[in-house]
Amino acid sequence: MANAVIEGRTMRLVGVSLLAMVIDFLVFEGLLALGTGVELSQVTSFFAGAVLIFALDAGAFSWAPDGAKKAVRWVLCGRLLLIAFLGLLLRSGVFSMLTRNWHWQPHAAILAAILIGTVILLAGAFLFVFPSVISWPVLTISMVVYLLLLKLTFVGFVNLIPEEAYYWNYAQRLDIGYLDHPPMVAWLIWLSTTILGRSEVSVRLLAFVCWIAAAIFMFRLTQNLYGRRAAFGAVLFLAALPFYFGMGFFMTPDPPLLAAWAGCLYFLERALIGDKRGAWMWAGVCLGIGMLSKYTIALLGVGSLTFMLIDRHSRSWLLRSEPYVATLAAAVLFSPVILWNIQNDWASFVYQSSNRWSGSHEFGLHVLLGAVVLILTPLGLVGAVWLLLTKRSERISYQTDIRRRQYLWTVIFTLVPLSVFIVFSMLNKPKLNWTAPVWLAAIPLLASDMANTSDQAKGWWAMCSRRLWMPTIIILLFTYGLSFEYVTRGMPGAGLMTPGRLFGEWRQLAEKVAKIETMVEAKTGSKPLTVGMDRNFIASELSFYNDTAFNTGGPHLFGSRSLMWAIWAPRSAAVGRNLLLIDFDRKRITSPAFAQYFDRIGEVSQETLENSGRVVGYFYWRVGYGYKGFSQSDGAENSPRAAAQQMGN
C-alpha cells in the first residue's frame, strides 16, 4: 500500500511538472509576442510554472498530522519558495549564457532553461512530498550538486580574472619555475588548454578537478576522524564556504594547493593516527606536489614534527625511516623549482621569503582576522575558536585514547601553520587567501559539530551550531547565484572600471584594442607592441583574449613594476618599436614623462566599454613611435633576481 501511494504521488509530481513546462514555454512566448523584454519574460514564465507545480501538488503534502498541518504548510511553503528562487538563479544563468555567450535564439534557449528550472523545482517538491528521503546525506549532496551546477553554468560566462589570465601567460612560456609562484598552475593550464583550446572553460577546468580531488580527501579524512555523517558535512563546507567555493572555480595556484593540502592531511592522519606505514610515502608525494603549487604547504612538515614530539605514541616514527623517505620524495618532486632558482640567483625564494619580511612593517593582525571571517564565515570562526581552544580538557578527558589523539591531531595541524601567519601579520599585512588551506584540518571538527543530531548536540554551542549552519549555507547559496548574475551583467552600481578591478568587460576591452592595433598597423606598416600600463592586469587580459602573449608588455618599459612581464618582454626587445599604451587611468597615461621614451608620441584617445547598452567604463590609449628604452644596462634590470628585488622595495 505504501509503495502504491509513493508511486501515485511520484506520477502526479512528474505529470504536473510536465504540464508546468508547457505553461512556462507558452507564457514566455506570449510575453515576447506582446513586446516584453527577454529577461522579464523568462522570469515571469518561470514563476507561472512554479506556482502551477506547487498549487496542483499541494494535495500531495499530506504527511503532517491534522493538528499541525496548517503550521507545517507555512513552513513548507517557505522552504519551497527558497527552492524556487534557487532554481530561478540557476535557470537565469543558463538562459543568459546561451543567449549572450553562445548566441542562441531566445526561443531555443528557453527550452534548456525551462528544463533546468523544472528539474530543480521537481527535486525540491519531491523531497518535501516524501520527507522520509530527506536524510543528512541526501540534503548535503543536493546542496553540493546545486553549487557544482552553478559553477558549471558560469564557468565559461564570467571573464577570466586578471590572475587567471596572468597564469595563462605562464603556460605560454612553460618552465620549471617562475618569479612569483611555482610552476604547477602553469603546467595544469597548459595541459587543459592544449587539449581543449584557449577559452575560459579550458583554463578553469582543472581547478574544478582539483576541488573534486580535495573533496574526496576531505570526505575520507573526516570519516576516519569523526564518522560518515560528519564526512558529508565536510564536503558541504568545502563546497559552500566562500574561499573554497572560489578555489573550485578560478584557476590560480590555490586549487592544486587545496587538493595537495587535503591529500597530505589525509595521508598524515593515516600515518600518525592509523599507523599505516605506506601512508608516509603518499604524504610525501602530496607535499611535493603542493610545494610545486605554493611553498606554504611546507608548514605541514612543521605540524608533523610537532605532533610526533607531543604525542607519545607517535614519537617512535622519529626513529623509523618512513618519514625521512617521505621527505626525500617531496624534495625530489620539488627539485625542478630548486634547479630554476639555482639558475636564476634564487629569485623566487628571495621574492617569497626575504621580500615578504623585509621593508617597512605594518600591523596586519586585523586583516588576518577579517580574512578568517571571509574564509569560515563568522559562525565558522566562532565555532573554530570554541572547538579548538576552549574547554579542551572537558572534551577529551572522558574519551578513549584514540579520540584524544584525533582531537590533538586536529588542533596541532590547524594551530601550528596558523601561528606562522599570526606572527607574520604582527609585522605585515597578509593576503586574504593565505590561511584558507590551514583551516582544512579544522573542517572535520566543525562538520562533526554541525552534523550532530538533536540527541547528540550537547551544550549551548552545539545547539546553536546545529540550528545556524543550514541558514548560513542557504544564504551563501543565494549569494553565489546573485553574485554571478551581478558580475555577468556588468556590476551595475559598482562604478566604472578602474585599475585593479578583478571583474569587468575584459573580453570587450580586448576586442576594441585589437581594432586599434589593426588601425595603427595599417597606418605605420608595423604591428605595435601593446602595453598595459597597470602592474599586470591589462597586459595579462589583453594577451589572453587577443592571443597575443608574445606581443604584449608592461609598465616595466617605463621603470615601473610588472612581475613576470619584465622578463617576458625585455626593454631591449622593444627598442625601435611602436608602442600602443592602454590604461584605465587618464591621468597616468597623459603624463608628459612618456615623451622621453619615444621619438614622438601621439595624443590620448578615449574608448567606451558597455554592458547591455549601459556604460561600465572607459579606457584610454595613445601610440608612442620609436621606443628608445633606458640608457642604463637592460639585461640586469630584466633578470628574475632584479625583478624580485625591485618588487621588494
C-alpha positions in Angstrom: 0.0 0.0 0.0 2.8 2.4 1.0 4.6 1.8 -2.3 1.5 2.3 -4.3 0.9 5.7 -2.5 4.5 6.8 -3.2 4.2 5.7 -6.8 1.0 7.6 -7.2 2.4 10.8 -5.7 5.5 10.5 -7.9 3.5 10.2 -11.1 1.4 13.1 -10.0 4.6 15.2 -9.4 6.0 14.3 -12.8 2.8 14.9 -14.7 2.3 18.3 -13.1 5.9 19.2 -13.8 5.5 18.4 -17.5 2.3 20.5 -17.6 4.2 23.3 -15.9 6.9 23.2 -18.5 4.3 23.6 -21.3 2.7 26.6 -19.5 6.1 28.1 -18.8 7.0 28.0 -22.5 3.6 29.4 -23.6 3.8 32.2 -21.1 7.3 33.1 -22.3 6.3 33.1 -26.0 3.2 35.1 -25.2 5.0 37.8 -23.3 7.6 38.0 -26.1 4.8 38.5 -28.6 3.5 41.3 -26.5 6.8 43.1 -26.7 8.0 42.2 -23.1 11.8 42.1 -22.6 13.5 38.7 -22.9 14.8 38.6 -19.3 11.5 39.7 -17.8 9.6 37.2 -19.9 11.7 34.2 -18.8 11.5 35.3 -15.1 7.7 35.7 -15.3 7.2 32.4 -17.1 9.3 30.6 -14.5 7.0 31.8 -11.7 4.0 30.8 -13.7 5.3 27.3 -13.9 6.4 27.2 -10.3 3.1 28.4 -9.0 1.4 25.7 -11.0 3.6 23.0 -9.6 3.1 24.0 -6.0 -0.6 24.7 -6.4 -1.5 21.4 -8.1 0.8 19.4 -5.9 -0.5 20.9 -2.6 -2.7 18.0 -2.0 0.3 15.7 -2.1 1.7 17.3 1.0 -0.5 15.3 3.3 2.1 13.8 5.6 1.6 16.2 8.5 -0.8 15.4 11.4 -4.1 17.3 11.1 -3.5 19.4 14.1 -0.1 20.6 12.9 -0.9 20.7 9.2 -1.5 24.4 9.0 1.8 25.3 10.7 3.6 22.7 8.7 2.2 24.1 5.4 3.5 27.6 6.2 7.0 26.2 6.9 6.7 24.0 3.8 5.7 27.0 1.6 8.7 29.0 2.9 11.1 26.1 2.0 9.6 25.6 -1.4 9.9 29.4 -2.1 13.6 29.2 -1.3 14.0 26.3 -3.7 12.1 28.2 -6.4 14.4 31.2 -6.1 17.5 28.9 -6.2 16.0 27.3 -9.3 15.5 30.7 -10.8 19.1 31.7 -10.2 20.4 28.6 -12.0 17.9 28.8 -14.8 18.6 32.5 -15.4 22.3 31.8 -15.6 21.7 29.0 -18.2 19.4 31.3 -20.2 21.9 34.2 -20.2 24.8 32.0 -21.1 23.0 30.5 -24.0 21.7 33.8 -25.4 24.6 36.2 -24.6 27.7 33.9 -24.9 26.5 31.1 -27.2 24.2 33.5 -29.2 21.2 31.1 -29.2 17.8 32.4 -30.1 15.6 33.1 -27.0 13.0 30.6 -28.4 15.6 27.8 -28.2 17.5 28.9 -25.1 14.2 29.0 -23.1 13.7 25.3 -23.6 17.0 24.4 -22.0 16.4 26.9 -19.2 12.9 25.5 -18.6 14.3 22.0 -18.3 16.9 23.1 -15.7 14.5 25.1 -13.7 11.8 22.4 -13.7 14.3 19.7 -12.5 15.3 21.9 -9.5 11.6 22.5 -8.7 10.7 18.9 -9.1 13.6 17.8 -6.9 12.6 20.2 -4.2 8.9 19.2 -4.4 9.9 15.5 -4.3 12.0 16.0 -1.2 9.2 17.7 0.7 6.4 15.4 -0.6 8.4 12.4 0.7 10.2 13.7 3.8 11.4 10.3 4.7 14.1 10.6 2.0 15.5 13.8 3.4 18.4 12.1 5.1 21.5 14.1 6.0 23.5 12.6 3.1 20.7 13.5 0.6 20.4 17.0 1.9 24.1 17.7 1.8 24.7 16.0 -1.6 21.7 18.0 -3.0 23.4 21.3 -2.0 26.8 20.3 -3.2 25.3 19.3 -6.6 23.5 22.6 -6.9 26.7 24.5 -6.2 28.6 22.4 -8.8 25.9 23.1 -11.4 26.1 26.8 -10.6 29.8 26.8 -11.2 29.5 24.8 -14.5 26.8 27.2 -15.7 29.0 30.3 -15.2 32.5 28.8 -15.8 32.6 30.0 -19.4 30.4 33.0 -18.9 32.5 35.0 -16.4 35.5 36.6 -18.0 38.9 35.4 -16.7 40.0 37.5 -13.7 43.5 39.1 -14.3 45.3 36.5 -12.1 43.9 33.7 -14.3 45.0 35.4 -17.5 48.4 36.1 -15.9 48.9 32.4 -15.2 47.7 31.5 -18.7 50.7 33.6 -19.8 52.8 31.3 -17.6 51.5 28.4 -19.6 52.5 30.0 -22.9 56.1 30.1 -21.6 56.3 26.7 -20.0 59.1 26.4 -17.5 60.1 24.6 -14.3 59.9 27.8 -12.2 58.6 31.4 -12.2 59.4 34.5 -10.2 56.3 34.8 -8.0 54.9 31.2 -7.9 56.0 27.6 -8.5 55.0 26.1 -11.9 52.1 23.7 -11.1 49.4 26.2 -12.1 51.2 26.8 -15.5 51.5 23.1 -16.1 47.8 22.5 -15.4 46.6 25.3 -17.6 49.0 24.2 -20.4 47.6 20.7 -20.2 43.9 21.7 -20.3 44.3 24.4 -23.0 46.5 22.1 -25.2 43.7 19.6 -25.2 40.6 21.9 -25.3 42.0 25.1 -26.8 42.0 28.6 -25.5 38.9 29.5 -23.5 37.6 30.4 -20.1 36.4 26.8 -19.6 39.7 25.2 -20.6 41.7 27.5 -18.3 39.4 26.7 -15.3 38.6 23.1 -15.9 41.4 21.6 -13.8 40.5 23.9 -10.9 37.2 22.1 -10.9 39.1 18.7 -11.0 41.4 19.8 -8.1 38.3 20.7 -6.0 36.8 17.3 -6.6 40.1 15.7 -5.5 40.2 17.8 -2.4 36.5 16.9 -1.6 37.3 13.2 -1.9 40.3 13.5 0.5 38.3 15.6 3.0 35.4 13.1 3.0 37.8 10.2 3.8 39.7 12.2 6.3 36.6 13.3 8.2 35.1 9.8 8.0 38.3 8.5 9.7 38.2 11.2 12.4 34.5 11.8 13.2 32.4 9.4 11.2 30.4 9.2 7.9 27.8 11.7 8.9 30.4 14.4 9.6 32.1 13.5 6.3 29.1 14.6 4.3 29.2 17.9 6.2 32.8 18.4 5.5 32.2 18.1 1.7 29.4 20.6 2.1 31.7 23.0 3.9 34.3 22.7 1.1 31.6 23.4 -1.5 29.8 26.3 0.3 32.4 28.2 2.3 33.5 31.3 0.3 37.2 30.8 -0.5 36.8 27.0 -1.1 33.9 27.8 -3.4 36.2 30.2 -5.3 39.1 27.7 -5.4 36.8 25.3 -7.3 36.1 28.0 -9.9 39.1 30.3 -10.5 42.3 28.8 -11.8 45.2 30.1 -9.6 47.9 28.3 -7.6 45.3 27.8 -4.9 43.2 24.9 -6.4 46.2 22.5 -6.8 47.4 23.6 -3.3 44.0 22.8 -1.9 44.0 19.3 -3.4 47.6 18.6 -2.3 47.0 20.0 1.3 43.8 17.9 1.7 45.6 14.8 0.4 48.6 15.4 2.6 46.3 15.8 5.7 44.5 12.6 4.8 47.7 10.5 4.5 49.3 12.1 7.6 46.2 11.1 9.6 46.5 7.6 8.2 50.2 7.5 9.2 50.1 9.2 12.6 46.7 8.1 13.8 46.1 5.0 11.7 49.7 3.7 12.0 49.8 3.0 8.2 53.4 2.8 7.1 52.6 3.1 3.4 50.8 6.4 4.0 54.0 8.2 4.7 55.2 7.9 1.1 51.9 9.3 -0.3 52.0 12.1 2.2 55.5 13.0 0.8 54.1 12.9 -2.7 51.3 15.2 -1.8 53.7 17.5 0.0 56.0 17.7 -3.1 53.0 18.4 -5.4 51.8 21.0 -3.0 55.2 22.7 -3.0 55.0 22.9 -6.8 51.9 24.9 -6.2 52.7 27.1 -3.2 55.6 26.9 -0.7 53.3 27.3 2.3 52.4 23.6 2.4 55.8 23.0 3.9 54.1 24.1 7.2 52.5 20.7 7.3 56.0 19.3 7.8 56.4 21.5 10.9 53.0 20.3 12.1 54.0 16.7 11.6 57.2 17.1 13.6 55.3 19.0 16.4 52.7 16.2 16.6 55.4 13.5 16.8 57.1 15.3 19.6 54.0 15.9 21.6 52.1 12.6 21.0 53.9 9.8 22.9 52.5 7.1 20.6 53.9 8.8 17.5 57.4 9.5 18.8 58.6 6.1 17.5 58.2 7.4 14.0 61.2 9.7 14.6 63.4 6.6 14.8 61.9 4.9 11.7 62.8 5.5 8.0 59.3 6.2 6.6 59.0 10.0 7.5 62.5 10.6 6.1 61.8 8.7 2.9 58.6 10.8 2.5 60.6 14.0 3.0 63.1 12.8 0.3 60.2 12.1 -2.1 58.8 15.6 -1.5 62.3 17.1 -2.2 62.7 15.1 -5.4 59.3 16.3 -6.7 60.2 19.9 -5.7 63.7 19.7 -7.3 62.7 21.4 -10.6 61.9 24.6 -8.6 65.2 24.4 -6.8 67.0 24.0 -10.1 65.2 27.0 -11.5 66.2 29.1 -8.5 69.8 28.0 -8.8 69.8 29.1 -12.4 68.1 32.4 -11.6 70.0 33.6 -8.5 67.3 32.3 -6.1 64.9 34.9 -7.4 61.7 33.1 -6.4 62.9 32.2 -2.9 64.0 35.8 -2.5 60.6 37.1 -3.6 58.6 34.7 -1.4 60.8 34.9 1.7 63.0 37.8 2.5 60.9 40.3 0.5 57.9 39.3 2.5 59.5 40.1 5.8 61.8 43.0 4.8 60.9 46.6 4.1 58.5 48.7 6.1 56.4 46.9 8.6 52.7 47.3 9.1 50.4 45.7 11.7 48.1 43.3 9.9 46.5 41.1 12.6 43.1 42.7 12.0 43.4 41.8 8.3 44.2 38.2 9.1 41.1 38.1 11.4 39.0 39.6 8.6 40.3 37.0 6.2 39.4 34.2 8.5 35.8 35.6 8.8 35.6 35.5 5.0 37.0 32.0 4.8 34.9 30.4 7.5 32.1 32.9 7.9 31.5 34.5 11.4 29.8 31.3 12.6 32.7 29.2 11.5 35.2 31.4 13.2 33.3 31.3 16.5 32.9 27.6 16.1 36.6 27.0 15.4 37.7 29.1 18.4 35.2 27.3 20.7 36.1 23.8 19.5 39.9 24.2 19.3 40.7 26.5 22.2 38.1 26.2 24.9 37.4 23.5 27.5 39.8 21.1 25.8 40.2 19.0 29.0 36.5 18.6 29.3 36.2 17.5 25.6 38.8 14.8 25.9 39.2 13.7 29.5 36.5 11.0 29.3 37.2 9.8 25.8 39.3 7.0 24.6 42.9 7.4 23.8 42.3 7.3 20.1 39.7 10.1 20.4 42.2 12.2 22.4 44.8 11.7 19.7 42.4 12.6 16.9 41.5 15.8 18.7 45.2 16.6 19.3 45.9 15.9 15.6 43.2 18.4 14.6 44.4 21.1 17.0 48.1 20.8 16.0 47.6 20.7 12.2 45.4 23.8 12.5 47.2 25.9 15.0 50.9 25.3 14.1 50.6 26.5 10.5 48.2 29.3 11.7 50.7 30.5 14.2 53.2 31.3 11.4 50.7 33.6 9.7 49.8 35.2 13.1 53.4 36.1 13.7 53.8 37.4 10.1 50.7 39.6 10.5 52.1 41.3 13.5 54.6 43.0 11.2 53.0 42.8 7.7 49.6 42.7 6.0 48.7 39.1 4.9 46.7 38.3 1.8 43.2 37.2 2.3 43.6 33.7 0.8 46.7 32.7 2.6 45.2 30.8 5.5 42.4 29.1 3.6 44.3 25.7 3.3 45.2 25.9 7.0 41.6 25.6 8.1 41.1 22.3 6.2 42.4 20.5 9.3 39.6 22.1 11.4 36.8 21.5 8.9 36.2 17.8 10.1 35.7 19.1 13.6 33.3 21.8 12.5 31.5 19.3 10.3 31.1 16.9 13.2 29.6 19.7 15.4 27.2 20.7 12.6 26.2 17.1 11.8 25.2 16.2 15.3 21.6 15.0 15.7 19.4 16.6 18.3 20.2 13.8 20.7 24.0 14.2 20.2 24.1 18.0 20.5 25.3 18.8 24.0 25.7 22.4 25.3 24.7 25.8 24.1 27.2 26.0 21.2 26.3 22.5 19.8 22.7 23.5 19.7 23.5 26.9 18.1 25.8 25.3 15.5 23.2 22.7 14.6 20.5 25.3 14.1 22.5 28.1 12.4 24.7 26.4 9.9 21.9 25.4 7.5 20.5 29.0 7.2 24.1 30.3 6.8 24.7 27.9 3.9 21.4 28.8 2.3 22.4 32.4 2.4 25.8 31.5 0.8 23.9 29.7 -2.0 21.9 32.7 -2.8 24.9 35.0 -2.5 26.8 33.0 -5.1 23.9 32.8 -7.5 23.3 36.6 -7.2 27.0 37.4 -7.4 27.4 35.5 -10.7 24.3 37.3 -12.1 25.7 40.7 -10.9 29.2 40.1 -12.4 27.9 38.9 -15.8 25.6 42.0 -16.0 28.5 44.4 -15.7 28.2 45.0 -11.9 25.5 47.7 -12.1 26.0 50.4 -9.4 29.7 49.5 -8.8 31.0 52.4 -10.8 33.3 52.5 -13.8 36.1 50.0 -14.4 39.3 51.1 -12.6 42.8 49.8 -12.4 42.9 46.9 -10.0 39.3 45.6 -10.6 39.1 41.8 -10.9 35.8 41.6 -12.7 34.9 43.6 -15.8 34.5 43.7 -19.5 37.9 42.3 -20.3 36.8 40.5 -23.5 35.2 43.7 -24.9 38.3 45.6 -23.9 40.5 43.2 -25.9 38.2 43.3 -28.9 38.4 47.1 -29.1 42.2 47.1 -28.5 42.5 44.6 -31.4 40.8 47.0 -33.7 43.1 49.8 -32.6 46.1 47.6 -33.2 44.9 46.9 -36.7 44.4 50.6 -37.3 47.9 51.5 -36.1 49.4 48.7 -38.1 47.7 49.9 -41.3 48.9 53.5 -40.6 52.5 52.7 -39.7 53.2 49.5 -41.6 54.2 47.6 -38.5 52.3 45.9 -35.7 52.7 47.8 -32.4 53.7 46.2 -29.1 50.6 46.6 -26.8 51.5 47.7 -23.3 49.1 47.6 -20.3 50.0 50.4 -18.0 48.9 48.9 -14.7 51.1 46.3 -13.0 50.0 43.2 -14.8 46.1 43.1 -15.1 45.7 44.8 -18.5 48.6 43.1 -20.2 47.5 39.7 -19.0 43.9 40.1 -20.1 44.7 41.5 -23.5 47.2 38.8 -24.2 44.7 36.1 -23.4 41.6 37.4 -25.2 43.6 38.6 -28.2 46.0 35.6 -28.1 49.0 38.0 -28.2 51.1 36.6 -25.4 54.3 37.4 -27.3 53.3 40.9 -28.4 52.3 42.4 -25.1 54.3 44.3 -22.4 54.0 46.0 -19.1 55.0 49.3 -17.4 58.5 48.0 -16.7 59.3 49.5 -20.0 59.0 52.9 -18.2 60.6 51.9 -14.9 57.6 50.5 -13.0 56.8 47.0 -11.7 55.1 44.4 -13.9 56.0 41.0 -12.3 57.0 38.4 -14.9 56.3 40.8 -17.8 59.6 42.4 -17.1 61.2 39.1 -18.0 58.8 38.1 -20.8 59.0 41.4 -22.7 62.5 42.9 -22.0 63.2 46.5 -22.8 65.9 45.6 -25.3 63.4 43.7 -27.5 61.1 46.7 -27.6 63.7 49.3 -28.6 62.8 50.8 -32.0 59.2 49.6 -32.0 55.9 51.5 -31.8 54.1 51.0 -28.5 50.3 51.1 -28.0 49.7 52.2 -24.4 46.5 51.1 -22.8 45.2 52.4 -19.4 42.1 53.0 -17.3 43.8 55.9 -15.6 43.6 59.0 -17.8 45.9 61.0 -15.6 48.7 58.4 -15.7 48.6 57.9 -19.5 48.6 61.6 -20.2 51.9 62.2 -18.2 54.4 64.2 -20.2 57.1 62.0 -18.9 56.4 59.4 -21.6 57.8 61.7 -24.3 61.4 61.0 -23.2 61.0 57.3 -24.1 60.0 57.9 -27.8 61.0 59.7 -30.9 57.4 61.1 -30.8 54.2 60.3 -29.1 50.6 60.7 -30.2 47.6 62.2 -28.4 45.4 60.4 -25.9 42.1 58.9 -27.2 39.2 57.5 -25.2 37.1 54.4 -25.8 33.9 53.3 -24.0 33.1 49.9 -22.5 29.4 48.8 -22.3 27.2 46.0 -21.0 23.6 45.7 -22.2 23.7 49.2 -23.5 25.0 50.7 -20.2 28.4 52.3 -19.9 30.6 50.4 -17.5 33.9 52.0 -18.1 36.4 53.9 -20.2 39.9 53.1 -21.3 42.5 55.4 -22.8 45.2 54.8 -25.4 48.0 56.5 -27.2 50.8 55.5 -29.5 54.4 56.1 -28.9 56.6 55.9 -32.0 60.2 54.6 -31.9 60.7 53.4 -28.3 64.2 54.4 -27.1 64.4 52.3 -23.9 66.7 53.2 -21.0 70.2 54.5 -21.1 71.4 52.0 -18.4 72.1 48.3 -19.0 68.9 46.5 -19.9 69.9 42.9 -19.2 70.4 43.1 -15.4 67.2 45.0 -14.9 65.2 42.3 -16.7 66.7 39.4 -14.8 64.5 37.4 -12.4 66.7 38.4 -9.4 66.4 42.1 -10.3 62.7 41.8 -10.7 62.4 40.1 -7.3 64.5 42.8 -5.6 62.5 45.6 -7.3 59.2 44.2 -6.0 60.6 44.0 -2.5 61.4 47.7 -2.5 
